[in-house]
Amino acid sequence: MAKAKKPAVAKPGLKKIGHYAFIAGIVVAIIVALIPQLRGDPATWVLVILGVLVGLLNVTAKEITEFLVAALVLLISFGLTTLTLASLHTTLGVMWGNVITFIAPAAIIVAIKAIYVLAEK
């Protein structure tokens, strides 16, 4: 009799890294928006790398749908609110753009995970 496969479970240490990467991404997005001298390519790369870490380590198979729906809402609302936020204050527009720069790579990684899970079935 063949043994049933156990579902893959993220290791607690990796889950913690993903959790801290998420918090760090939001904090970096806010700090970079508040301090104009930090804006630029290095800050963008930090946000992208943190987003990739979150996508790889923080989202389990059970959370894929919820994460993708939330990320989709954020990415769609970005286009609708950017001009409004920027007209209120430049820093708000930059902050929102930084959050999107952080979330988009995570959403791409999780979407690829979802496609992989569907292809396995």
C-alpha positions as protocol buffer text, in pm:
chain_id: "A"
residue {
  index: 1
  type: MET
  ca { x: 0 y: 0 z: 0 }
}
residue {
  index: 2
  type: ALA
  ca { x: 144 y: 338 z: -98 }
}
residue {
  index: 3
  type: LYS
  ca { x: 180 y: 603 z: 166 }
}
residue {
  index: 4
  type: ALA
  ca { x: -19 y: 922 z: 120 }
}
residue {
  index: 5
  type: LYS
  ca { x: 186 y: 1234 z: 61 }
}
residue {
  index: 6
  type: LYS
  ca { x: 182 y: 1491 z: 335 }
}
residue {
  index: 7
  type: PRO
  ca { x: 120 y: 1848 z: 218 }
}
residue {
  index: 8
  type: ALA
  ca { x: 428 y: 2067 z: 213 }
}
residue {
  index: 9
  type: VAL
  ca { x: 450 y: 2285 z: 521 }
}
residue {
  index: 10
  type: ALA
  ca { x: 679 y: 2586 z: 544 }
}
residue {
  index: 11
  type: LYS
  ca { x: 949 y: 2550 z: 805 }
}
residue {
  index: 12
  type: PRO
  ca { x: 890 y: 2778 z: 1103 }
}
residue {
  index: 13
  type: GLY
  ca { x: 1225 y: 2955 z: 1056 }
}
residue {
  index: 14
  type: LEU
  ca { x: 1153 y: 3035 z: 692 }
}
residue {
  index: 15
  type: LYS
  ca { x: 803 y: 3154 z: 779 }
}
residue {
  index: 16
  type: LYS
  ca { x: 957 y: 3397 z: 1031 }
}
residue {
  index: 17
  type: ILE
  ca { x: 1197 y: 3530 z: 766 }
}
residue {
  index: 18
  type: GLY
  ca { x: 902 y: 3588 z: 532 }
}
residue {
  index: 19
  type: HIS
  ca { x: 712 y: 3763 z: 811 }
}
residue {
  index: 20
  type: TYR
  ca { x: 1004 y: 3993 z: 888 }
}
residue {
  index: 21
  type: ALA
  ca { x: 1060 y: 4055 z: 515 }
}
residue {
  index: 22
  type: PHE
  ca { x: 699 y: 4173 z: 487 }
}
residue {
  index: 23
  type: ILE
  ca { x: 732 y: 4412 z: 781 }
}
residue {
  index: 24
  type: ALA
  ca { x: 1069 y: 4534 z: 651 }
}
residue {
  index: 25
  type: GLY
  ca { x: 921 y: 4594 z: 304 }
}
residue {
  index: 26
  type: ILE
  ca { x: 642 y: 4814 z: 439 }
}
residue {
  index: 27
  type: VAL
  ca { x: 882 y: 5002 z: 668 }
}
residue {
  index: 28
  type: VAL
  ca { x: 1134 y: 5057 z: 385 }
}
residue {
  index: 29
  type: ALA
  ca { x: 855 y: 5176 z: 153 }
}
residue {
  index: 30
  type: ILE
  ca { x: 748 y: 5437 z: 408 }
}
residue {
  index: 31
  type: ILE
  ca { x: 1100 y: 5550 z: 504 }
}
residue {
  index: 32
  type: VAL
  ca { x: 1211 y: 5587 z: 141 }
}
residue {
  index: 33
  type: ALA
  ca { x: 903 y: 5799 z: 72 }
}
residue {
  index: 34
  type: LEU
  ca { x: 969 y: 6022 z: 372 }
}
residue {
  index: 35
  type: ILE
  ca { x: 1341 y: 6077 z: 295 }
}
residue {
  index: 36
  type: PRO
  ca { x: 1381 y: 6193 z: -68 }
}
residue {
  index: 37
  type: GLN
  ca { x: 1759 y: 6133 z: -64 }
}
residue {
  index: 38
  type: LEU
  ca { x: 1697 y: 5758 z: -33 }
}
residue {
  index: 39
  type: ARG
  ca { x: 1482 y: 5738 z: -346 }
}
residue {
  index: 40
  type: GLY
  ca { x: 1638 y: 5569 z: -646 }
}
residue {
  index: 41
  type: ASP
  ca { x: 1748 y: 5236 z: -787 }
}
residue {
  index: 42
  type: PRO
  ca { x: 1903 y: 5089 z: -469 }
}
residue {
  index: 43
  type: ALA
  ca { x: 1583 y: 5143 z: -271 }
}
residue {
  index: 44
  type: THR
  ca { x: 1377 y: 4998 z: -555 }
}
residue {
  index: 45
  type: TRP
  ca { x: 1595 y: 4686 z: -564 }
}
residue {
  index: 46
  type: VAL
  ca { x: 1563 y: 4643 z: -187 }
}
residue {
  index: 47
  type: LEU
  ca { x: 1183 y: 4657 z: -219 }
}
residue {
  index: 48
  type: VAL
  ca { x: 1181 y: 4411 z: -509 }
}
residue {
  index: 49
  type: ILE
  ca { x: 1407 y: 4163 z: -326 }
}
residue {
  index: 50
  type: LEU
  ca { x: 1196 y: 4186 z: -11 }
}
residue {
  index: 51
  type: GLY
  ca { x: 884 y: 4128 z: -223 }
}
residue {
  index: 52
  type: VAL
  ca { x: 1038 y: 3818 z: -378 }
}
residue {
  index: 53
  type: LEU
  ca { x: 1126 y: 3687 z: -31 }
}
residue {
  index: 54
  type: VAL
  ca { x: 769 y: 3742 z: 86 }
}
residue {
  index: 55
  type: GLY
  ca { x: 633 y: 3562 z: -219 }
}
residue {
  index: 56
  type: LEU
  ca { x: 866 y: 3267 z: -173 }
}
residue {
  index: 57
  type: LEU
  ca { x: 857 y: 3228 z: 204 }
}
residue {
  index: 58
  type: ASN
  ca { x: 543 y: 3382 z: 346 }
}
residue {
  index: 59
  type: VAL
  ca { x: 251 y: 3254 z: 141 }
}
residue {
  index: 60
  type: THR
  ca { x: 144 y: 2892 z: 188 }
}
residue {
  index: 61
  type: ALA
  ca { x: -67 y: 2687 z: -52 }
}
residue {
  index: 62
  type: LYS
  ca { x: -381 y: 2761 z: 153 }
}
residue {
  index: 63
  type: GLU
  ca { x: -318 y: 3136 z: 136 }
}
residue {
  index: 64
  type: ILE
  ca { x: -253 y: 3166 z: -238 }
}
residue {
  index: 65
  type: THR
  ca { x: -604 y: 3272 z: -340 }
}
residue {
  index: 66
  type: GLU
  ca { x: -646 y: 3525 z: -60 }
}
residue {
  index: 67
  type: PHE
  ca { x: -304 y: 3677 z: -124 }
}
residue {
  index: 68
  type: LEU
  ca { x: -359 y: 3705 z: -499 }
}
residue {
  index: 69
  type: VAL
  ca { x: -699 y: 3869 z: -454 }
}
residue {
  index: 70
  type: ALA
  ca { x: -556 y: 4122 z: -207 }
}
residue {
  index: 71
  type: ALA
  ca { x: -255 y: 4190 z: -431 }
}
residue {
  index: 72
  type: LEU
  ca { x: -480 y: 4231 z: -734 }
}
residue {
  index: 73
  type: VAL
  ca { x: -693 y: 4486 z: -551 }
}
residue {
  index: 74
  type: LEU
  ca { x: -380 y: 4679 z: -452 }
}
residue {
  index: 75
  type: LEU
  ca { x: -233 y: 4671 z: -802 }
}
residue {
  index: 76
  type: ILE
  ca { x: -559 y: 4782 z: -966 }
}
residue {
  index: 77
  type: SER
  ca { x: -623 y: 5055 z: -712 }
}
residue {
  index: 78
  type: PHE
  ca { x: -268 y: 5182 z: -769 }
}
residue {
  index: 79
  type: GLY
  ca { x: -361 y: 5305 z: -1114 }
}
residue {
  index: 80
  type: LEU
  ca { x: -676 y: 5469 z: -988 }
}
residue {
  index: 81
  type: THR
  ca { x: -534 y: 5645 z: -682 }
}
residue {
  index: 82
  type: THR
  ca { x: -181 y: 5745 z: -780 }
}
residue {
  index: 83
  type: LEU
  ca { x: -274 y: 6080 z: -930 }
}
residue {
  index: 84
  type: THR
  ca { x: -505 y: 6164 z: -642 }
}
residue {
  index: 85
  type: LEU
  ca { x: -246 y: 6082 z: -378 }
}
residue {
  index: 86
  type: ALA
  ca { x: 29 y: 6263 z: -567 }
}
residue {
  index: 87
  type: SER
  ca { x: -189 y: 6572 z: -597 }
}
residue {
  index: 88
  type: LEU
  ca { x: -250 y: 6568 z: -221 }
}
residue {
  index: 89
  type: HIS
  ca { x: 118 y: 6533 z: -143 }
}
residue {
  index: 90
  type: THR
  ca { x: 414 y: 6398 z: -340 }
}
residue {
  index: 91
  type: THR
  ca { x: 527 y: 6184 z: -47 }
}
residue {
  index: 92
  type: LEU
  ca { x: 194 y: 5999 z: -41 }
}
residue {
  index: 93
  type: GLY
  ca { x: 225 y: 5917 z: -411 }
}
residue {
  index: 94
  type: VAL
  ca { x: 582 y: 5795 z: -366 }
}
residue {
  index: 95
  type: MET
  ca { x: 484 y: 5589 z: -61 }
}
residue {
  index: 96
  type: TRP
  ca { x: 201 y: 5421 z: -251 }
}
residue {
  index: 97
  type: GLY
  ca { x: 432 y: 5353 z: -545 }
}
residue {
  index: 98
  type: ASN
  ca { x: 688 y: 5198 z: -310 }
}
residue {
  index: 99
  type: VAL
  ca { x: 427 y: 4968 z: -158 }
}
residue {
  index: 100
  type: ILE
  ca { x: 328 y: 4855 z: -508 }
}
residue {
  index: 101
  type: THR
  ca { x: 696 y: 4803 z: -598 }
}
residue {
  index: 102
  type: PHE
  ca { x: 716 y: 4576 z: -294 }
}
residue {
  index: 103
  type: ILE
  ca { x: 388 y: 4387 z: -347 }
}
residue {
  index: 104
  type: ALA
  ca { x: 412 y: 4327 z: -725 }
}
residue {
  index: 105
  type: PRO
  ca { x: 708 y: 4083 z: -715 }
}
residue {
  index: 106
  type: ALA
  ca { x: 543 y: 3891 z: -430 }
}
residue {
  index: 107
  type: ALA
  ca { x: 223 y: 3866 z: -636 }
}
residue {
  index: 108
  type: ILE
  ca { x: 415 y: 3741 z: -940 }
}
residue {
  index: 109
  type: ILE
  ca { x: 591 y: 3471 z: -735 }
}
residue {
  index: 110
  type: VAL
  ca { x: 264 y: 3360 z: -571 }
}
residue {
  index: 111
  type: ALA
  ca { x: 87 y: 3355 z: -911 }
}
residue {
  index: 112
  type: ILE
  ca { x: 361 y: 3128 z: -1046 }
}
residue {
  index: 113
  type: LYS
  ca { x: 318 y: 2906 z: -737 }
}
residue {
  index: 114
  type: ALA
  ca { x: -57 y: 2891 z: -805 }
}
residue {
  index: 115
  type: ILE
  ca { x: -2 y: 2789 z: -1167 }
}
residue {
  index: 116
  type: TYR
  ca { x: 243 y: 2521 z: -1054 }
}
residue {
  index: 117
  type: VAL
  ca { x: -6 y: 2384 z: -799 }
}
residue {
  index: 118
  type: LEU
  ca { x: -279 y: 2376 z: -1065 }
}
residue {
  index: 119
  type: ALA
  ca { x: -47 y: 2203 z: -1313 }
}
residue {
  index: 120
  type: GLU
  ca { x: 33 y: 1934 z: -1054 }
}
residue {
  index: 121
  type: LYS
  ca { x: -333 y: 1831 z: -1026 }
}
